[in-house]
């Protein structure tokens, strides 16, 4: 099983289904990592140019109503989105594993209790729950990240559970049990490593979901006002839309679109390699 996983991982690095969307996604990652070197101004700095100036050579994406450079804001907004999406997704994966692994391995009462808790979370609209928790506990960037992670785990937990149920009856797992391995060792040394690769498509979707939620919360002006984000740029631009400030909407909106689109296509590409029979064709 591990040999198959290694072979699939090598395929991920060579197939166009993965390489093309990753190339589309890579400029966002580069902007997030090297924001200080790419952005000419601080994202919260105002008066760097004439207010509501359209795109020019000096201001590549124009300026907002306070004279802030939108290009700098979009670049730093990439860092905010990547921070929130990666950290919250890592949290969601950890919680999903903590719930899905014991549910699939022990079955019975443990499975019933954990899956009913999962169903409760799945029954509540995610975005509404996130807004409620942000309003309740605070709107700083760290709270928003934690909230998205706490809300995003149920789907991952169900995927992990299904994978564990399948793996727990495989020959190599039965052989390890027959040799006297403890349940904890069997789960973490034999079963868990083989659940990570099939989980990658769902992780890609969770990353896109986190970006969308973070932008949506900030577009509603419920986010951290001390941090620049794509949603905040859209919110500020929407207040000046009557003046024809199209650039304040087009550029951050395109960044959100590219990020979510590339992550979704990347998820499809990974699914196509891992399980060609059930993956969508594109």
C-alpha positions as CSV (number, residue, x, y, z in Angstrom):
1,X,0.0,0.0,0.0
2,X,2.8,2.4,0.9
3,X,4.5,1.5,-2.5
4,X,1.3,2.5,-4.3
5,X,1.1,5.7,-2.4
6,X,4.7,6.6,-3.3
7,X,4.0,5.9,-7.0
8,X,0.9,8.0,-6.9
9,X,2.8,10.9,-5.3
10,X,5.4,10.7,-8.1
11,X,2.5,10.9,-10.6
12,X,1.2,14.0,-8.9
13,X,4.4,15.8,-9.8
14,X,4.3,14.8,-13.5
15,X,0.7,15.0,-14.6
16,X,-0.6,18.1,-16.4
17,X,-3.8,17.8,-14.3
18,X,-1.7,19.0,-11.3
19,X,1.0,21.0,-12.9
20,X,-1.2,23.4,-14.8
21,X,-3.5,24.5,-11.9
22,X,-0.4,24.7,-9.7
23,X,1.3,27.1,-12.1
24,X,-1.9,29.2,-12.1
25,X,-1.9,29.2,-8.3
26,X,1.8,29.8,-7.8
27,X,1.8,33.6,-8.4
28,X,-0.6,33.9,-5.4
29,X,1.8,31.9,-3.3
30,X,4.8,34.0,-4.4
31,X,2.9,37.2,-3.7
32,X,2.0,35.9,-0.2
33,X,5.6,34.9,0.6
34,X,7.4,37.9,-0.8
35,X,4.8,40.6,-0.2
36,X,7.3,43.1,1.4
37,X,9.5,42.9,-1.7
38,X,6.7,43.0,-4.3
39,X,4.4,45.7,-2.9
40,X,5.7,49.3,-3.3
41,X,3.7,50.6,-0.3
42,X,2.3,49.4,3.0
43,X,-1.2,48.1,2.4
44,X,-2.8,50.3,5.1
45,X,-0.9,53.5,4.0
46,X,-3.2,56.2,2.6
47,X,-2.4,59.3,0.5
48,X,0.3,57.6,-1.6
49,X,-1.5,58.9,-4.8
50,X,-4.6,60.8,-5.9
51,X,-7.8,59.2,-4.6
52,X,-9.8,57.0,-7.0
53,X,-7.0,57.1,-9.6
54,X,-7.5,54.5,-12.4
55,X,-4.6,52.1,-13.2
56,X,-1.4,53.8,-14.4
57,X,2.3,53.0,-14.6
58,X,2.7,54.5,-11.1
59,X,-0.3,52.7,-9.6
60,X,-0.7,49.4,-11.5
61,X,-4.1,48.7,-10.1
62,X,-5.2,52.2,-9.3
63,X,-5.9,53.8,-5.9
64,X,-8.9,53.7,-3.5
65,X,-10.9,56.6,-2.1
66,X,-8.2,57.3,0.5
67,X,-5.4,57.3,-2.0
68,X,-4.1,53.8,-1.0
69,X,-2.3,51.7,-3.6
70,X,-4.6,48.8,-4.6
71,X,-1.7,46.8,-6.0
72,X,0.0,46.7,-2.6
73,X,-3.3,45.9,-1.0
74,X,-3.9,42.9,-3.3
75,X,-0.4,41.6,-2.7
76,X,-0.7,41.7,1.0
77,X,-4.2,40.4,0.7
78,X,-2.7,37.3,-0.8
79,X,-0.7,36.8,2.4
80,X,-3.8,37.2,4.6
81,X,-5.7,34.7,2.5
82,X,-2.9,32.2,2.4
83,X,-2.3,32.5,6.2
84,X,-5.9,31.9,7.0
85,X,-6.4,29.1,4.5
86,X,-3.3,27.1,5.3
87,X,-3.6,27.4,9.1
88,X,-7.3,26.8,9.2
89,X,-7.1,23.8,6.8
90,X,-4.3,22.3,8.9
91,X,-6.6,22.6,12.0
92,X,-9.5,21.1,10.1
93,X,-7.3,18.1,8.9
94,X,-6.1,17.4,12.5
95,X,-9.6,17.5,13.9
96,X,-10.8,15.4,11.0
97,X,-8.2,12.8,11.7
98,X,-8.8,12.8,15.4
99,X,-12.5,12.2,14.8
100,X,-12.4,10.0,11.6
101,X,-9.6,7.6,12.6
102,X,-11.2,6.2,15.8
103,X,-14.6,6.3,14.3
104,X,-13.5,4.1,11.4
105,X,-11.2,1.8,13.4
106,X,-13.3,1.1,16.5
107,X,-16.7,1.2,14.8
108,X,-19.7,0.5,17.0
109,X,-20.6,3.0,19.7
110,X,-17.5,5.1,19.2
111,X,-18.4,5.4,15.5
112,X,-22.1,6.3,16.3
113,X,-21.2,9.0,18.8
114,X,-18.5,10.7,16.7
115,X,-20.5,10.6,13.5
116,X,-23.6,12.0,15.2
117,X,-21.5,14.9,16.4
118,X,-20.2,15.3,12.9
119,X,-23.8,15.3,11.5
120,X,-24.7,18.1,13.9
121,X,-21.9,20.3,12.5
122,X,-22.8,19.3,8.9
123,X,-26.5,20.3,9.4
124,X,-25.6,23.9,10.2
125,X,-24.7,26.2,7.2
126,X,-21.0,26.7,7.5
127,X,-20.8,30.4,6.5
128,X,-23.7,31.3,8.9
129,X,-22.0,29.5,11.7
130,X,-18.7,31.2,11.0
131,X,-20.3,34.6,11.1
132,X,-22.0,33.8,14.3
133,X,-18.8,32.6,16.0
134,X,-16.8,35.6,14.7
135,X,-19.4,38.0,16.1
136,X,-19.4,36.1,19.3
137,X,-15.7,35.6,19.9
138,X,-14.0,38.5,18.0
139,X,-13.0,39.4,14.5
140,X,-9.2,39.4,14.6
141,X,-7.4,37.4,12.0
142,X,-6.4,34.6,14.5
143,X,-9.9,34.1,15.8
144,X,-11.2,34.0,12.2
145,X,-8.6,31.4,11.3
146,X,-9.5,29.2,14.3
147,X,-13.2,29.5,13.6
148,X,-12.8,28.4,10.0
149,X,-10.7,25.4,11.2
150,X,-13.3,24.4,13.8
151,X,-16.1,24.6,11.2
152,X,-14.3,22.9,8.3
153,X,-13.4,19.5,9.8
154,X,-16.7,17.4,9.4
155,X,-16.3,16.6,5.7
156,X,-12.7,15.7,6.2
157,X,-13.7,13.4,9.1
158,X,-16.2,11.5,7.0
159,X,-13.6,11.0,4.3
160,X,-11.1,9.7,6.8
161,X,-13.6,7.4,8.4
162,X,-14.5,5.9,5.0
163,X,-10.9,5.4,4.2
164,X,-10.2,3.8,7.6
165,X,-13.2,1.4,7.2
166,X,-11.7,0.2,3.9
167,X,-8.1,-0.1,5.1
168,X,-8.9,-1.8,8.4
169,X,-9.9,-5.0,6.5
170,X,-6.9,-5.1,4.2
171,X,-4.4,-7.9,4.5
172,X,-1.5,-5.9,5.7
173,X,-3.5,-4.5,8.6
174,X,-4.8,-7.9,9.5
175,X,-1.3,-9.3,9.4
176,X,-0.1,-6.5,11.8
177,X,-2.9,-7.3,14.2
178,X,-2.1,-11.0,14.1
179,X,1.4,-10.2,15.1
180,X,0.1,-8.5,18.3
181,X,0.3,-4.9,17.4
182,X,-1.7,-2.6,19.6
183,X,-4.7,-0.7,18.2
184,X,-2.8,2.6,18.6
185,X,0.3,1.3,16.7
186,X,-1.9,-0.2,14.0
187,X,-3.8,3.1,13.5
188,X,-0.8,5.4,13.4
189,X,1.9,3.3,11.8
190,X,-0.1,1.3,9.2
191,X,-3.5,2.8,8.6
192,X,-3.0,6.6,9.0
193,X,-0.1,7.0,6.5
194,X,-2.3,5.5,3.8
195,X,-5.2,7.9,4.4
196,X,-3.2,11.1,3.7
197,X,-2.9,10.8,-0.1
198,X,-6.7,10.2,-0.8
199,X,-7.4,13.2,1.5
200,X,-5.4,15.6,-0.7
201,X,-8.4,16.5,-3.0
202,X,-10.6,17.4,0.0
203,X,-7.7,19.5,1.5
204,X,-7.5,21.5,-1.8
205,X,-11.2,22.2,-1.6
206,X,-10.9,23.2,2.0
207,X,-8.2,25.7,1.2
208,X,-10.5,27.3,-1.4
209,X,-13.4,27.3,1.0
210,X,-11.2,29.1,3.6
211,X,-10.2,31.8,1.1
212,X,-13.8,32.3,0.1
213,X,-15.0,32.5,3.7
214,X,-12.2,34.9,4.8
215,X,-13.0,37.2,1.8
216,X,-16.7,37.0,2.5
217,X,-16.3,37.9,6.2
218,X,-14.1,40.8,5.4
219,X,-16.4,42.0,2.6
220,X,-19.2,42.2,5.3
221,X,-16.8,44.4,7.3
222,X,-16.7,41.8,10.1
223,X,-13.0,41.0,9.8
224,X,-9.8,42.4,11.3
225,X,-9.5,46.1,10.3
226,X,-5.8,46.1,11.0
227,X,-5.1,43.5,8.3
228,X,-5.5,43.9,4.6
229,X,-7.5,41.3,2.7
230,X,-9.2,40.9,-0.7
231,X,-12.6,41.0,0.9
232,X,-11.8,44.3,2.6
233,X,-10.6,45.8,-0.7
234,X,-13.9,44.8,-2.3
235,X,-15.8,46.3,0.6
236,X,-14.0,49.6,0.3
237,X,-14.5,49.6,-3.5
238,X,-18.2,48.9,-3.1
239,X,-18.6,52.1,-1.2
240,X,-17.3,54.0,-4.2
241,X,-18.8,52.0,-7.0
242,X,-21.1,54.9,-7.9
243,X,-18.0,56.8,-9.0
244,X,-17.1,54.0,-11.5
245,X,-14.3,52.5,-9.5
246,X,-14.2,49.3,-11.4
247,X,-10.5,48.6,-10.7
248,X,-11.2,48.3,-6.9
249,X,-13.5,45.3,-7.7
250,X,-11.9,43.7,-10.7
251,X,-8.4,43.1,-9.3
252,X,-9.2,41.6,-5.9
253,X,-12.1,39.8,-7.3
254,X,-9.9,38.2,-10.0
255,X,-7.4,37.2,-7.3
256,X,-10.1,35.4,-5.4
257,X,-11.4,33.8,-8.6
258,X,-8.0,32.6,-9.7
259,X,-7.2,31.2,-6.2
260,X,-10.4,29.2,-5.8
261,X,-10.6,28.1,-9.4
262,X,-7.0,26.8,-9.4
263,X,-7.5,25.0,-6.1
264,X,-10.7,23.3,-7.4
265,X,-9.0,22.3,-10.6
266,X,-6.1,21.0,-8.6
267,X,-8.4,19.0,-6.5
268,X,-10.0,17.5,-9.6
269,X,-6.5,16.7,-11.0
270,X,-5.4,14.9,-7.9
271,X,-8.7,13.0,-7.8
272,X,-8.2,12.0,-11.5
273,X,-4.8,10.5,-10.7
274,X,-5.7,8.8,-7.4
275,X,-9.0,7.3,-8.6
276,X,-9.6,7.7,-12.3
277,X,-12.9,5.8,-12.2
278,X,-14.7,8.2,-9.9
279,X,-13.0,11.5,-10.8
280,X,-14.8,14.1,-13.0
281,X,-13.5,14.4,-16.5
282,X,-12.3,17.9,-17.7
